[in-house]
Amino acid sequence: MIFNDRGLLFGGRLAKTRCMIRAATTKDVRAIHALLQIFAERGELLPRPMGQLYDHLRDFVVAVDDQTRKVIGCCALQICWQDLAEIRSLAVDPRHQHRGIGGQLTQHALEEARHFRLEKVFTLTYRPGFFERFGFVRIDRAQLPRKIWADCVLCPKFPDCDEIAMIKTLGRRS
Ligand SMILES: CC(C)(COP(=O)(O)OP(=O)(O)OC[C@H]1O[C@@H](n2cnc3c(N)ncnc32)[C@H](O)[C@@H]1OP(=O)(O)O)[C@@H](O)C(=O)NCCC(=O)NCCS
């Protein structure tokens, strides 16, 4: 059998990790923090201190592995304004990537945004191809409200942000 560097069988698909997506609880905060830290150290995500995770815990959902009951993914939908929310802190444990979990977390966030009658969801990302799958398009960062930059001072790259801003206008279905 021939595999590529992602462990994918050429021409094949990886078996989906069976997981449940649910609202995060205080018991999940350490696991969320550890997960985000992996990508913060690689410069792929904004680091989020534990205190900030508790402050924003109600924004978060987690993906929990059906077998191990461990948190293997997380995603936050942060409402910014009357019509606008941000998908942030989307992360999947590297051992479980490419099995559809990031996609499920994104779809969940978009459904939640519809529930709150939001019209647009944006994200700041280094993975534009991933978000394009869900109908996000690139925009100029200057079009986003200034209040969203408050957290950027936490970023080691501040003020030289090189993340790509993307936005999706919500229809009835994604
Ligand atoms: C971005 C991220 C969340 C994606 O998570 P994921 O669980 O790998 O996402 P998915 O499995 O849904 O999709 C990833 C890729 O695997 C592919 N895939 C999905 N299921 C698959 C399967 N069963 N077999 C093979 N490939 C599969 C998807 O088509 C997708 O391809 P693409 O990257 O070319 O679009 C993850 O890479 C991550 O944590 N990155 C670091 C943090 C980050 O950049 N977050 C986004 C900014 S907020």
PDBQT file of the ligand as one rigid body, heavy atoms in Angstrom, charges set to zero:
ROOT
HETATM    1  C1  LIG A 201      -7.980  23.998   9.468  1.00  0.00    +0.000 C 
HETATM    2  C2  LIG A 201      -8.274  22.731  10.300  1.00  0.00    +0.000 C 
HETATM    3  C3  LIG A 201      -9.194  23.112  11.456  1.00  0.00    +0.000 C 
HETATM    4  C4  LIG A 201      -8.958  21.699   9.411  1.00  0.00    +0.000 C 
HETATM    5  O1  LIG A 201      -9.317  20.589  10.225  1.00  0.00    +0.000 OA
HETATM    6  P1  LIG A 201      -9.597  19.126   9.589  1.00  0.00    +0.000 P 
HETATM    7  O2  LIG A 201     -10.276  18.319  10.610  1.00  0.00    +0.000 OA
HETATM    8  O3  LIG A 201      -8.369  18.592   8.975  1.00  0.00    +0.000 OA
HETATM    9  O4  LIG A 201     -10.646  19.547   8.452  1.00  0.00    +0.000 OA
HETATM   10  P2  LIG A 201     -11.364  18.582   7.392  1.00  0.00    +0.000 P 
HETATM   11  O5  LIG A 201     -10.942  17.168   7.604  1.00  0.00    +0.000 OA
HETATM   12  O6  LIG A 201     -12.809  18.908   7.417  1.00  0.00    +0.000 OA
HETATM   13  O7  LIG A 201     -10.781  19.146   6.032  1.00  0.00    +0.000 OA
HETATM   14  C5  LIG A 201      -9.362  19.207   5.833  1.00  0.00    +0.000 C 
HETATM   15  C6  LIG A 201      -9.003  18.590   4.497  1.00  0.00    +0.000 C 
HETATM   16  O8  LIG A 201      -9.174  17.167   4.575  1.00  0.00    +0.000 OA
HETATM   17  C7  LIG A 201     -10.012  16.727   3.519  1.00  0.00    +0.000 C 
HETATM   18  N1  LIG A 201     -10.774  15.568   4.031  1.00  0.00    +0.000 N 
HETATM   19  C8  LIG A 201     -11.886  15.610   4.788  1.00  0.00    +0.000 A 
HETATM   20  N2  LIG A 201     -12.302  14.353   5.057  1.00  0.00    +0.000 NA
HETATM   21  C9  LIG A 201     -11.398  13.517   4.483  1.00  0.00    +0.000 A 
HETATM   22  C10 LIG A 201     -11.265  12.095   4.429  1.00  0.00    +0.000 A 
HETATM   23  N3  LIG A 201     -12.143  11.282   5.031  1.00  0.00    +0.000 N 
HETATM   24  N4  LIG A 201     -10.210  11.582   3.772  1.00  0.00    +0.000 NA
HETATM   25  C11 LIG A 201      -9.316  12.393   3.146  1.00  0.00    +0.000 A 
HETATM   26  N5  LIG A 201      -9.397  13.750   3.159  1.00  0.00    +0.000 NA
HETATM   27  C12 LIG A 201     -10.415  14.292   3.829  1.00  0.00    +0.000 A 
HETATM   28  C13 LIG A 201     -10.869  17.900   3.174  1.00  0.00    +0.000 C 
HETATM   29  O9  LIG A 201     -11.345  17.846   1.857  1.00  0.00    +0.000 OA
HETATM   30  C14 LIG A 201      -9.911  19.062   3.390  1.00  0.00    +0.000 C 
HETATM   31  O10 LIG A 201      -9.114  19.296   2.263  1.00  0.00    +0.000 OA
HETATM   32  P3  LIG A 201      -8.507  20.784   1.998  1.00  0.00    +0.000 P 
HETATM   33  O11 LIG A 201      -7.625  21.131   3.178  1.00  0.00    +0.000 OA
HETATM   34  O12 LIG A 201      -7.739  20.588   0.730  1.00  0.00    +0.000 OA
HETATM   35  O13 LIG A 201      -9.703  21.684   1.897  1.00  0.00    +0.000 OA
HETATM   36  C15 LIG A 201      -6.953  22.105  10.825  1.00  0.00    +0.000 C 
HETATM   37  O14 LIG A 201      -6.047  21.928   9.752  1.00  0.00    +0.000 OA
HETATM   38  C16 LIG A 201      -6.282  22.913  11.900  1.00  0.00    +0.000 C 
HETATM   39  O15 LIG A 201      -6.536  22.718  13.102  1.00  0.00    +0.000 OA
HETATM   40  N6  LIG A 201      -5.376  23.828  11.472  1.00  0.00    +0.000 N 
HETATM   41  C17 LIG A 201      -4.613  24.672  12.378  1.00  0.00    +0.000 C 
HETATM   42  C18 LIG A 201      -5.435  25.827  12.897  1.00  0.00    +0.000 C 
HETATM   43  C19 LIG A 201      -6.062  26.670  11.780  1.00  0.00    +0.000 C 
HETATM   44  O16 LIG A 201      -5.407  27.020  10.800  1.00  0.00    +0.000 OA
HETATM   45  N7  LIG A 201      -7.368  26.989  11.952  1.00  0.00    +0.000 N 
HETATM   46  C20 LIG A 201      -8.121  27.751  10.981  1.00  0.00    +0.000 C 
HETATM   47  C21 LIG A 201      -8.099  29.216  11.236  1.00  0.00    +0.000 C 
HETATM   48  S1  LIG A 201      -9.229  29.722  12.516  1.00  0.00    +0.000 SA
ENDROOT
TORSDOF 0
